[in-house]
Amino acid sequence: MTEVEFRAEMAFRGGQPNLVELPAEYFKAEHSHDFTARGLVLAGEFTLSFAGTAHHLVAGADFELAAGIPHTERTGAAGARLLAARFTP
């Protein structure tokens, strides 16, 4: 997915994408959100792990994670730059 496609989808869904920059070797322990997260990796690598599966995402990969799902977040040696939007259930 391209950034233009992602931004168009967010506009259609009423979401506001925000730029998120995560440092190298970032790790966030298991947690959950009270919102659905939609994201697009712009640069670097981002691993989102939930339900026993690690989803390794690189530039151009997009994801959606429903509210309330426990997950971890990790970046690689170069960190990651994402566009992310929140949607309340």
LUMPA-68243 format. One record per atom (N, C-alpha, C): atom name; residue number from 1; x, y, z; residue in one letter. Coordinates in nm, 3 decimals. Each point is the difference from the previous one (the first is absolute). Layout:
<sites>
atomo,num,u,v,w,residuo
CA,NUM,X,Y,Z,A
...
</sites>
This chain:
<sites>
atomo,num,u,v,w,residuo
N,1,0.085,-0.117,0.000,M
CA,1,-0.085,0.117,0.000,M
C,1,0.090,0.124,0.000,M
N,2,-0.038,0.099,-0.076,T
CA,2,0.077,0.124,-0.003,T
C,2,-0.053,0.098,0.105,T
N,3,0.079,0.101,0.029,E
CA,3,-0.042,0.104,0.094,E
C,3,-0.124,0.072,-0.052,E
N,4,-0.006,0.025,-0.131,V
CA,4,-0.117,0.068,-0.059,V
C,4,-0.125,-0.087,0.019,V
N,5,0.011,-0.130,-0.024,E
CA,5,-0.115,-0.090,0.019,E
C,5,-0.043,-0.004,0.146,E
N,6,0.097,-0.007,0.090,F
CA,6,-0.031,-0.004,0.143,F
C,6,-0.071,0.127,0.043,F
N,7,0.053,0.115,-0.040,R
CA,7,-0.063,0.128,0.038,R
C,7,-0.141,0.010,-0.058,R
N,8,-0.022,-0.049,-0.121,A
CA,8,-0.133,0.003,-0.060,A
C,8,-0.096,-0.089,0.079,A
N,9,0.047,-0.117,0.039,E
CA,9,-0.084,-0.090,0.081,E
C,9,-0.035,0.066,0.133,E
N,10,0.097,0.063,0.064,M
CA,10,-0.025,0.064,0.129,M
C,10,-0.099,0.114,-0.015,M
N,11,0.011,0.077,-0.107,A
CA,11,-0.095,0.109,-0.025,A
C,11,-0.141,-0.057,-0.018,A
N,12,-0.012,-0.110,-0.074,F
CA,12,-0.128,-0.064,-0.024,F
C,12,-0.061,-0.050,0.131,F
N,13,0.084,-0.057,0.087,R
CA,13,-0.047,-0.058,0.127,R
C,13,-0.011,0.104,0.111,R
N,14,0.042,0.123,-0.027,G
CA,14,-0.009,0.104,0.101,G
C,14,0.113,-0.002,0.101,G
N,15,0.111,-0.065,-0.034,G
CA,15,0.115,-0.007,0.089,G
C,15,0.104,0.105,-0.034,G
N,16,0.077,0.038,0.099,Q
CA,16,0.107,0.097,-0.020,Q
C,16,0.134,-0.071,0.020,Q
N,17,0.075,-0.024,-0.108,P
CA,17,0.130,-0.067,0.016,P
C,17,0.103,0.093,0.064,P
N,18,0.077,-0.056,0.091,N
CA,18,0.107,0.072,0.067,N
C,18,0.132,-0.070,-0.027,N
N,19,0.105,0.078,-0.015,L
CA,19,0.133,-0.056,-0.019,L
C,19,0.054,-0.046,0.135,L
N,20,0.048,-0.125,0.004,V
CA,20,0.058,-0.057,0.122,V
C,20,0.140,-0.046,-0.036,V
N,21,0.099,0.048,0.075,E
CA,21,0.139,-0.042,-0.020,E
C,21,0.046,-0.076,0.123,E
N,22,0.039,-0.124,-0.019,L
CA,22,0.045,-0.086,0.109,L
C,22,0.149,-0.024,-0.014,L
N,23,0.073,0.005,0.112,P
CA,23,0.146,-0.016,-0.005,P
C,23,0.044,-0.143,-0.031,P
N,24,0.126,-0.014,-0.027,A
CA,24,0.059,-0.132,-0.025,A
C,24,-0.017,-0.088,0.123,A
N,25,-0.026,-0.127,-0.026,E
CA,25,-0.012,-0.103,0.105,E
C,25,-0.105,0.036,0.105,E
N,26,-0.102,0.070,-0.040,Y
CA,26,-0.112,0.036,0.089,Y
C,26,-0.080,-0.127,0.032,Y
N,27,-0.044,-0.011,0.125,F
CA,27,-0.087,-0.110,0.038,F
C,27,-0.103,0.051,0.099,F
N,28,-0.125,-0.029,-0.026,K
CA,28,-0.107,0.033,0.094,K
C,28,-0.064,-0.131,0.043,K
N,29,0.003,-0.026,0.130,A
CA,29,-0.054,-0.124,0.055,A
C,29,-0.149,-0.013,-0.029,A
N,30,-0.050,-0.120,0.023,E
CA,30,-0.140,-0.027,-0.032,E
C,30,-0.093,0.103,0.064,E
N,31,-0.090,0.050,-0.083,H
CA,31,-0.099,0.100,0.041,H
C,31,-0.116,-0.006,-0.098,H
N,32,-0.104,0.075,0.024,S
CA,32,-0.111,0.010,-0.094,S
C,32,-0.047,0.144,-0.003,S
N,33,-0.084,0.030,-0.096,H
CA,33,-0.052,0.136,-0.017,H
C,33,-0.153,-0.003,0.006,H
N,34,-0.059,0.113,0.033,D
CA,34,-0.146,0.011,0.000,D
C,34,-0.049,0.055,-0.134,D
N,35,0.083,-0.010,-0.101,F
CA,35,-0.032,0.044,-0.135,F
C,35,0.055,-0.101,-0.100,F
N,36,-0.056,0.000,-0.120,T
CA,36,0.055,-0.080,-0.109,T
C,36,0.111,0.081,-0.065,T
N,37,0.115,-0.063,-0.020,A
CA,37,0.116,0.068,-0.059,A
C,37,0.014,-0.044,-0.146,A
N,38,0.021,0.096,-0.087,R
CA,38,0.026,-0.027,-0.142,R
C,38,0.132,0.066,-0.032,R
N,39,0.092,-0.069,-0.064,G
CA,39,0.130,0.058,-0.027,G
C,39,0.061,-0.042,-0.132,G
N,40,0.097,0.079,-0.041,L
CA,40,0.078,-0.025,-0.121,L
C,40,0.146,0.024,0.034,L
N,41,0.084,-0.097,-0.028,V
CA,41,0.144,0.016,0.023,V
C,41,0.058,0.078,-0.119,V
N,42,0.062,0.113,0.032,L
CA,42,0.063,0.084,-0.104,L
C,42,0.147,-0.034,-0.018,L
N,43,0.068,-0.036,0.109,A
CA,43,0.143,-0.031,-0.006,A
C,43,0.037,-0.087,0.119,A
N,44,0.107,-0.075,-0.016,G
CA,44,0.047,-0.086,0.108,G
C,44,-0.080,-0.129,0.006,G
N,45,0.002,-0.063,0.118,E
CA,45,-0.074,-0.122,0.020,E
C,45,-0.071,0.005,0.135,E
N,46,-0.119,-0.057,0.003,F
CA,46,-0.087,0.005,0.117,F
C,46,-0.062,-0.138,0.015,F
N,47,0.012,-0.058,0.118,T
CA,47,-0.059,-0.131,0.026,T
C,47,-0.110,0.015,0.102,T
N,48,-0.117,-0.041,-0.038,L
CA,48,-0.119,0.004,0.084,L
C,48,-0.034,-0.145,0.032,L
N,49,0.002,-0.036,0.128,S
CA,49,-0.025,-0.139,0.039,S
C,49,-0.128,-0.009,0.082,S
N,50,-0.090,-0.090,-0.043,F
CA,50,-0.123,-0.024,0.074,F
C,50,-0.053,-0.138,-0.034,F
N,51,-0.079,-0.055,0.090,A
CA,51,-0.060,-0.133,-0.020,A
C,51,0.104,-0.105,-0.037,A
N,52,0.120,0.012,0.058,G
CA,52,0.103,-0.099,-0.023,G
C,52,0.074,0.009,-0.132,G
N,53,-0.024,0.109,-0.075,T
CA,53,0.065,0.015,-0.130,T
C,53,0.069,0.135,-0.011,T
N,54,0.123,0.000,-0.049,A
CA,54,0.075,0.124,-0.025,A
C,54,-0.022,0.041,-0.146,A
N,55,-0.043,0.122,-0.021,H
CA,55,-0.024,0.053,-0.134,H
C,55,0.111,0.101,-0.030,H
N,56,0.096,-0.040,-0.081,H
CA,56,0.115,0.083,-0.034,H
C,56,-0.038,0.088,-0.119,H
N,57,0.000,0.131,0.021,L
CA,57,-0.046,0.094,-0.101,L
C,57,0.114,0.092,-0.044,L
N,58,0.010,0.022,-0.129,V
CA,58,0.101,0.089,-0.057,V
C,58,-0.070,0.109,-0.080,V
N,59,0.077,0.093,-0.054,A
CA,59,-0.057,0.112,-0.075,A
C,59,-0.103,-0.047,-0.102,A
N,60,-0.118,0.063,0.004,G
CA,60,-0.109,-0.034,-0.091,G
C,60,-0.102,-0.095,0.060,G
N,61,0.035,-0.062,0.112,A
CA,61,-0.094,-0.093,0.065,A
C,61,-0.094,0.079,0.091,A
N,62,-0.125,-0.043,0.001,D
CA,62,-0.098,0.065,0.085,D
C,62,-0.059,-0.102,0.096,D
N,63,-0.063,0.051,0.107,F
CA,63,-0.060,-0.089,0.099,F
C,63,-0.121,0.067,0.063,F
N,64,-0.084,-0.084,0.059,E
CA,64,-0.112,0.047,0.081,E
C,64,-0.010,-0.092,0.119,E
N,65,-0.009,0.058,0.118,L
CA,65,-0.008,-0.077,0.123,L
C,65,-0.122,0.049,0.078,L
N,66,-0.094,-0.091,0.023,A
CA,66,-0.124,0.034,0.069,A
C,66,0.026,0.041,0.145,A
N,67,-0.086,0.084,0.051,A
CA,67,0.007,0.042,0.140,A
C,67,-0.003,-0.122,0.091,A
N,68,0.075,0.008,0.110,G
CA,68,-0.002,-0.104,0.101,G
C,68,0.089,-0.120,-0.024,G
N,69,0.070,-0.006,-0.113,I
CA,69,0.087,-0.115,-0.030,I
C,69,0.136,0.020,0.067,I
N,70,0.039,-0.088,0.092,P
CA,70,0.133,0.011,0.061,P
C,70,0.107,-0.024,-0.107,P
N,71,0.104,0.083,0.000,H
CA,71,0.106,-0.011,-0.101,H
C,71,0.129,0.063,0.050,H
N,72,0.109,-0.031,-0.069,T
CA,72,0.128,0.067,0.024,T
C,72,0.042,0.069,-0.129,T
N,73,0.090,0.096,0.014,E
CA,73,0.052,0.075,-0.115,E
C,73,0.152,0.000,0.009,E
N,74,0.065,-0.014,-0.116,R
CA,74,0.147,-0.003,-0.003,R
C,74,0.047,0.059,-0.133,R
N,75,0.116,0.068,0.005,T
CA,75,0.063,0.047,-0.123,T
C,75,0.135,-0.068,-0.014,T
N,76,0.058,0.012,-0.119,G
CA,76,0.131,-0.055,-0.027,G
C,76,0.109,0.102,0.024,G
N,77,0.117,-0.026,-0.056,A
CA,77,0.118,0.083,0.022,A
C,77,-0.015,0.142,-0.053,A
N,78,-0.086,0.020,-0.098,A
CA,78,-0.018,0.133,-0.059,A
C,78,-0.121,0.074,0.058,A
N,79,-0.072,-0.062,0.094,G
CA,79,-0.122,0.062,0.050,G
C,79,-0.110,-0.012,-0.104,G
N,80,-0.103,0.082,0.015,A
CA,80,-0.111,-0.003,-0.096,A
C,80,-0.070,0.134,-0.004,A
N,81,-0.051,0.031,-0.117,R
CA,81,-0.084,0.120,-0.019,R
C,81,-0.133,-0.050,-0.054,R
N,82,-0.108,0.038,0.069,L
CA,82,-0.134,-0.048,-0.034,L
C,82,-0.097,0.116,-0.014,L
N,83,-0.105,-0.022,-0.075,L
CA,83,-0.119,0.083,0.006,L
C,83,-0.100,-0.082,0.077,L
N,84,-0.063,0.058,0.100,A
CA,84,-0.094,-0.075,0.083,A
C,84,-0.126,0.082,0.023,A
N,85,-0.112,-0.069,0.004,A
CA,85,-0.129,0.064,0.027,A
C,85,-0.074,-0.083,0.103,A
N,86,-0.086,0.065,0.076,R
CA,86,-0.081,-0.066,0.103,R
C,86,-0.147,0.012,-0.035,R
N,87,-0.071,-0.109,0.029,F
CA,87,-0.144,-0.003,-0.019,F
C,87,-0.062,-0.057,0.126,F
N,88,-0.097,0.067,0.056,T
CA,88,-0.065,-0.052,0.120,T
C,88,-0.110,-0.098,-0.039,T
N,89,-0.011,-0.109,0.078,P
CA,89,-0.099,-0.103,-0.032,P
C,89,-0.143,0.052,0.013,P
</sites>
